[in-house]
Amino acid sequence: MMLTQADRRPAHLTEVHAALTALPASDQARLGVTEEQKNGPHQLTYRQAERTFGLITRALKKGEPDGTPSAALTTVLDDLLEASIPGEHKNASASLAADWTDVESFSRPPHHGSSDCADPEASWGHRNSNLPGPKGEMFFGYYLSAATMTRDEDGPPVPELTRRITLSSCHADPVRALTPVLTRMPRNGIPLGDILADSGYAHRDADAWALPLRAAGAQLVQDLMGTWQATADHLPGL
């Protein structure tokens, strides 16, 4: 699926199968896309790719889906993202920039007064818009949170590579969803430096963001202007 995304193709299983069978012969052999059998080499079929995808989905999903990833899935995501960082850049910077964005579901929202739809883990969320007209609107889907490498203060420029991601339904707080993803990094031998985040993170309860990250060794660089402005709006005499 990552190969299809890198090639700007949709992550359909037909495209996944096409991406795997288009790899160089040595890579196909290394990944098991081709296997030597009694009658000669056998290449992965679409049906086998579909079955493999089903097995992976069952292994990584929660017993009772609730809109947040299982522990097994978060481990796989961490490992995949870390493997995507070239070795020469792994220690180039300990600083990260954190933010979240909206991801609409493939499903239509449920009818009013019901919860029945093709994507039961999706929910309604709010996003800001830079388009003319209202600056905010509702959408049906998920929040995608990402932590991207950025240069250390007074350090040299570094590639802005995504080091960690997580996806959660909009009924879950994206800040609380990202916090454990970041605090796992030092336990895996990856120190945390400055964490740059906007006011959406600054106004959360300390237990949800600031305290666990500081305990993990991070230094918080927060945009407080949005928080101050919101306070001033509610307290005109401030």
Secondary structure in CASP SS format (residue, H / E / C, confidence):
PFRMAT SS
TARGET T0000
AUTHOR 0000-0000-0000
METHOD secondary structure of the structure
MODEL  1
M C 1.00
M H 1.00
L H 1.00
T H 1.00
Q H 1.00
A H 1.00
D C 1.00
R C 1.00
R C 1.00
P C 1.00
A C 1.00
H C 1.00
L H 1.00
T H 1.00
E H 1.00
V H 1.00
H H 1.00
A H 1.00
A H 1.00
L H 1.00
T H 1.00
A C 1.00
L C 1.00
P C 1.00
A H 1.00
S H 1.00
D H 1.00
Q H 1.00
A H 1.00
R H 1.00
L H 1.00
G C 1.00
V C 1.00
T E 1.00
E E 1.00
E E 1.00
Q E 1.00
K C 1.00
N C 1.00
G E 1.00
P E 1.00
H E 1.00
Q E 1.00
L C 1.00
T C 1.00
Y H 1.00
R H 1.00
Q H 1.00
A H 1.00
E H 1.00
R H 1.00
T H 1.00
F H 1.00
G H 1.00
L H 1.00
I H 1.00
T H 1.00
R H 1.00
A H 1.00
L H 1.00
K C 1.00
K C 1.00
G C 1.00
E C 1.00
P C 1.00
D C 1.00
G C 1.00
T C 1.00
P C 1.00
S C 1.00
A H 1.00
A H 1.00
L H 1.00
T H 1.00
T H 1.00
V H 1.00
L H 1.00
D H 1.00
D H 1.00
L H 1.00
L H 1.00
E H 1.00
A H 1.00
S C 1.00
I C 1.00
P C 1.00
G H 1.00
E H 1.00
H H 1.00
K C 1.00
N C 1.00
A C 1.00
S C 1.00
A C 1.00
S E 1.00
L E 1.00
A E 1.00
A E 1.00
D E 1.00
W E 1.00
T E 1.00
D E 1.00
V E 1.00
E E 1.00
S C 1.00
F C 1.00
S C 1.00
R C 1.00
P C 1.00
P C 1.00
H C 1.00
H C 1.00
G C 1.00
S C 1.00
S C 1.00
D C 1.00
C C 1.00
A C 1.00
D C 1.00
P C 1.00
E C 1.00
A C 1.00
S E 1.00
W E 1.00
G E 1.00
H E 1.00
R E 1.00
N E 1.00
S C 1.00
N C 1.00
L C 1.00
P C 1.00
G C 1.00
P C 1.00
K C 1.00
G E 1.00
E E 1.00
M E 1.00
F E 1.00
F E 1.00
G E 1.00
Y E 1.00
Y E 1.00
L E 1.00
S E 1.00
A E 1.00
A E 1.00
T E 1.00
M E 1.00
T E 1.00
R C 1.00
D C 1.00
E C 1.00
D C 1.00
G C 1.00
P C 1.00
P C 1.00
V C 1.00
P C 1.00
E C 1.00
L C 1.00
T E 1.00
R E 1.00
R E 1.00
I E 1.00
T E 1.00
L E 1.00
S E 1.00
S E 1.00
C C 1.00
H C 1.00
A C 1.00
D C 1.00
P H 1.00
V H 1.00
R H 1.00
A H 1.00
L H 1.00
T H 1.00
P H 1.00
V H 1.00
L H 1.00
T H 1.00
R H 1.00
M H 1.00
P H 1.00
R H 1.00
N C 1.00
G C 1.00
I C 1.00
P C 1.00
L C 1.00
G C 1.00
D E 1.00
I E 1.00
L E 1.00
A E 1.00
D C 1.00
S H 1.00
G H 1.00
Y H 1.00
A H 1.00
H C 1.00
R C 1.00
D C 1.00
A H 1.00
D H 1.00
A H 1.00
W C 1.00
A H 1.00
L H 1.00
P H 1.00
L H 1.00
R H 1.00
A H 1.00
A C 1.00
G C 1.00
A C 1.00
Q E 1.00
L E 1.00
V E 1.00
Q E 1.00
D C 1.00
L C 1.00
M H 1.00
G H 1.00
T H 1.00
W H 1.00
Q H 1.00
A H 1.00
T H 1.00
A H 1.00
D H 1.00
H H 1.00
L C 1.00
P C 1.00
G C 1.00
L C 1.00
END
